[in-house]
Amino acid sequence: MSEPTPTPLRVLFCIGINQNFFDLPTGHGVKVWEAFSGMMTKLAALPGVKVLGDFDDDQHMVGPSGTWPWTSYILADVVDQQTVAEACNLFRTTPVGEYSLWRYAAIEARIGRALTTPASVSGNGPAKEAGQ
């Protein structure tokens, strides 16, 4: 008999673009965007990562974001915390010229679970005793 597959972690990767990006001379940010696109491809290709969607607010938010509200988000199901750490580490290891991506952007991972209705609430759970 096979082992049950563990429930994946639901992870929201919160990404902020920092002041270093905005300090670049006009037209020099393209190297950062190319590196960012490469990082997203690598993140999606990590074993145990299933990207569910992404969200980018760079049209309505101009300037750096070092905390909420972040500039962009990636929602993914991830097999374990080690893989979440590997995804975040891509910001340290993705080159942008002589620097790494983390010079221009920050990442924070929020780890939770998929929001589902508990069986006890949906009526599919154990019968409630009288008076409960």
Residue pairs with C-beta under 8 A, 6 or more apart in sequence:
6 79
6 80
7 113
7 114
8 48
8 50
8 77
8 78
8 79
9 77
9 78
9 79
9 80
9 81
9 84
9 111
9 112
9 113
10 75
10 76
10 77
10 111
10 112
10 113
10 114
11 75
11 76
11 77
11 78
11 84
11 87
11 109
11 110
11 111
11 112
12 73
12 74
12 75
12 109
12 110
12 112
13 43
13 73
13 74
13 75
13 76
13 87
13 88
13 107
13 108
13 109
14 68
14 70
14 73
14 107
14 108
14 109
14 110
15 70
15 71
15 72
15 73
15 74
15 105
15 106
15 107
16 64
16 65
16 66
16 67
16 70
16 71
16 105
16 106
16 107
16 108
17 58
17 64
17 65
17 71
17 104
17 105
18 64
18 65
18 66
18 104
18 105
18 106
19 64
20 103
20 104
21 29
21 32
21 64
21 104
21 105
22 63
22 64
24 32
31 96
31 97
32 96
32 101
32 104
32 105
35 94
35 95
35 96
35 101
36 94
36 101
36 105
38 94
39 90
39 91
39 94
39 101
40 54
40 74
42 90
42 94
43 49
43 51
43 74
43 76
43 87
43 90
44 51
46 83
46 86
46 87
47 79
47 83
48 78
48 79
48 80
48 83
49 76
49 77
49 78
49 79
49 83
49 87
50 76
50 77
50 78
51 74
51 75
51 76
52 75
52 76
52 77
53 74
53 75
54 72
54 73
54 74
54 75
55 72
55 73
55 75
56 71
56 72
56 73
57 69
57 70
57 71
57 72
58 71
58 72
61 69
61 71
65 71
66 106
70 108
76 87
77 114
78 84
78 87
81 111
84 109
84 111
87 109
88 107
88 109
90 101
91 100
91 101
91 102
91 105
91 106
91 107
92 100
92 101
92 102
93 100
94 100
94 101
95 101
96 103
96 104
118 125
119 125
120 126
120 128
